[in-house]
Amino acid sequence: MKTLKKENIAGLIVAGGQGMRMGKTDKCLLTLDNKTLLARCVARLNPQVNTLAFNANGQLDRFSEVLNTLPLMPMLPDRPPSAGPISGIIAGLTWLQHQPEEWLVTIAADTPFFPMDLVARLSQGLGVKTPLAVASDSHGMHPLFGLWHKSLLPRLQQALAQDECRLQQLIKAIGGIQVDFSGCGPEAFFNINTPEEWARAQAQQALTAK
């Protein structure tokens, strides 16, 4: 087991994807209980890390208005052409090379109920020499909820160059440890992809607020 200090961990909110099933909407700008999903992610993740960054593909100025209402954090674009989530993680790890922190925790911006102790539990799940831990539960692995050591950047760049972009396979090849979050409930890693799932998230939030 490895114990990491908060001061040694940076956070990355990954808002990749084109929101095709949501009418080509940037899902992180959807509101839940009068707060954007991006703002909810910041509120949940910021206390768990030393610093935060934001990643998305395409032109990032479309997020400027909402980012101006949040704590200052760098915007990290995917290097085109984007290859999905792996591009976001590469952008984060590239940024991390010039930061004092050694570790990067990644989260998906369309997952509004992720655990408030995500970082601590991923950290505790690391082996002594393991460079990666990811969340899993009864639904399987959640590869965008991971804790990545900055030394993994060349490995991910190599995978991208060889078109080996499926995160679950890559994580297994790296030897990443899966940390069980089953006790956090079925909504912990529920992500919003469709209007129906957005409605489900709104209903869940209403129950939580009672």
N, C-alpha and C positions, 0 to 999 in steps of 0.2 A: 504494500500500500504506500502511495506517495502523498505527502501533504504539501499542498501548494498555497502560497500566500496570495491574497487578493491582489497585492501590488505587482505580482508577476503574471497576471492574466489580463489580456485585452479581449474585448467583445466585438463581434461582427454581426450585424443584422443583415441578413441576406434577403433581398426583395426581388430576386430574379423571376423570370417567367413573364409571359405576356398577358396573363389573365384572360385567355381566350374564352373560357367557359363563363366568365363574368363580363362578357361584352367588351373585351380588351381593356378592362379597367385595371389600374395599378391597385392590387388588392390591399396593399399596406395603407392606402388612403381611404379605405372604407371605414365607416365609423361604427363603433360599438359602445353603447352607453355614452354617447356624445364625445367620444375620444377616438381618434384614428387608431387603426391597428398598429401603426408605426409608433405612435405615442405610448400605446400600451406596452409594446416591446421594450421601449426605452425605460419606462417606469419599472418594469420587472427585471431587466437585465442590468441596468446601471448600478444598482447597489451591490451586485455580485462581482463586478470587475473593476479594474483600475482606470480603464479608458474605453471608449466606444468608437466604432466606425460604422458606416452604412454603405452597403453595396447594392447596385442594381445594374441592369444592362440598358443600353440606349442613352439618350440624352438625359442627364441627371438634373437639369434645371427645372424639370417638371415637378420635382420634389421640394424646390426651394422654399415655397410658401410655408409648408408644414414644418420643414426643418428649421426655419427661422423661429418657430415657437418652442423648439426643443433645445436641450443642452448642445453646445457646439461640438460637432464631430465631423471628421473628414468624410467626404463622399468618394467612394472607390468604384470606378466603372469597370465592368468586364472589358478585357481586351478583345476587340472584335476579331472574328465572329465568335459570339458567345456559345459555349458548349454546355450551358445549363449550370447546375449547382457547382460543379468542379471549377468553373471559371470564377465564381464568386469566392470560393475558398482560396484559390490561387491569388486573387486580388488582395484578399485579407492577409495571407501569409507573405506576400511581396511587401505590403505596407509594414508588416511586423518586423521585417529585417532591419528597419530603421527606427524601431521602437525599443525601449528598454525591457519590455515584457518578453518572456520566453514562450508563452502559451497563448493560443487564440481559441476562444469558445465561439462557436457559430450557432445561430438560431435562424429559423425561418420566420419572415415577417408576417406570414398569414396564419400563425398559430398563436391565438390570443391567450391561452390558458396554460402555457408551459410552466413547469415548477419554479417556485421562487428560490428553491435550493438546488437548482439544476447544476450550477458550477461546482458547488461543494460536493455533490454526490458523484459527478463525473471525476472530480479530482481524487476522491477517496477510492474510486474504482480503478484508477491507474495502477499498473504494476510498477515495480521499482525502476525498470528500464523501458517501460512501454511509452511510445511517443503519441498514442492516440487512444481515446476512450469515447464511445458513442452511446447514446441512449437507446434502449429497447424496452419493449413491454410485450404483452400478449398478442399485439398486432404485428410484431416484428421489429426490425431495426428502424431507427429514425436517423438516417445518416447526416442530416443537416444540423442535428443537435449533437455536436461533437466538441471535444477538447483536443486541439491539434498543437503539437510542438512545432516551433518555427523551422526546425531542421527538416521537416517533411516537404518543404517547398520543391526541391529538385525532383523528388519522387512524384509529386503531383504534376509537375511540368512535363516529366517524361511520359506519364500516363496520357496526358492531353495530346502530346505530340504523336503518340502511338494510337490515338483514337480509342483509348481505354477509359471512357468517361463515366461508366456506371459506378456510382459511389459505393454501393453495397459490395460489389465485387472488389473494388480497389481497397476498401477498408479491410476486408478479409485478407487480401494479399499482403497488406502492410502488417497485419497481425493486431489490428485494433481490438481493444477489449470492449465488449458490450456490457453496459451497466443496466441492471434491471430496475425499471421505474414502474413496475406493474402496480405497486401499492398506491400510486398517485391518482388512480381512477381513469376511466375511459376517455375523458376529455383532455387529459394532460397534453397530448400531442395531436389533438384534433386540428386539422388545418382546413381553411376555407378555399374551395375551388369553384363552387357553383352557388347560384342564388339560394338553393335549398339548404346548402351547408351554412350560408350566411344567416338564414332564418334560424337554423338550429343553434348557431352561436349566440344569436340574440336571445333565444329562449333560455339557453344555459346561463347567460349573463344575468337575465332577469331573476332566475332562481338563486344565483349566487348573491345578488344584491339584497334578497329578502332576509 
